[in-house]
Amino acid sequence: MKKLVLAICSVMLVVSAGFGQAKKPTIMVLPSDNWCNDNGFMIEFDNQGTKVKVPDYKKAFQSSSDLMNVISKINGLMADRGFPLKNAESALKTLESESAENAMLTSKGGGSVQESPVDKLKKTAKADIIMQLSWKVNTTGPKKSITFNLAGLDSYTDKQVATAQGTGAPSFAAELPILLEEAVLSQLDNFNGTLQKHFDDMFANGREIVIRVKKFDSWDGDLEKDFGGKELGAVIEDWLKTNTVKGRFSTTDMTENMALFEQVRIPLYDAGGNATDARGFCKGLQKFLNAPPYSITNKLMMKGLGQATIVLGDK
């Protein structure tokens, strides 16, 4: 009996150690688009001729002490549960200091791709999950309560992977962070559990990105060009089968001039233990196409962390 108890205890210790060492997704907390719009923190930029409004996080952080207090509280609650955090304000400062921050990237042949300020922030912070937060304070006589909404977004795909919302019990507490903590606490563990489940799936099956292949008009080849009895489009598909996690990707569209690959599953980490993004993964495809027997000059362009475009025939 004593040996059985010792054996059970040993197993429990091993299991506990395994859970303790499990990797958790890195998280960055930001105010939601809705909150920024309601509070006048939006900026307009030109996206290839179309005017687009996106959150002005810099102005929000500099202007709203409530935002700073609320995000600090959420950061603390997540840190207490062992989730690594990326500081949004620090990421914004890093972004500003980079001389390469240009709205337009242009090839020698005139090809271009547009990134929004939010895409650039995601690339700088490189968080797995963006937690978008919005809240509203309700007043009933001398008591106050807070209604909140938390949305966990995969920063590579912008897909919502977790959500929590609710209204806290009315309280005499006047401080916004305390009201928020009282409202969020009952929902947070389920929310975190859903985030972890999504991250575990990425760990097992790879994170999801989108790859586009295009060609410059100046190039005389196309995706139907023959290489040893196989069209270039099929050659690229074979490369993806070999290099994606479990060969998982979907060819959404394929013509002589373009190809679209979605649900492309890439390793979560590279050999050095660093988080992999679409740029790092597609550099392998870029080098493959540039080498013999293909010898195709090409340019790699990015949008955020999870979308890459390889344009064939120019640099």
Secondary structure, DSSP 8 states (H G I E B T S, - for coil): -HHHHHHHHHHHHHHHHHHHH-----EEEEE-HHHHHHTT-EEEEEETTEEEEEE-HHHHHHH-HHHHHHHHHHHHHHHHTT--EE-HHHHHHHHHH-TT--SEEE-TTS-EEE--HHHHHHHHH--SEEEEEEEEEEEETTEEEEEEEEEEEETTT--EEEEEEEE---BS---HHHHHHHHHHHHHHHHHHHHHHHHHHHHHH-EEEEEEEEE-TT-S--TT-EETTEEHHHHHHHHHHHHSGGG--EEEEE-SS-EEEEEEEE-SB-TTS-B--HHHHHHHHHHHHHSTTT---EEEEEETTTEEEEEET--
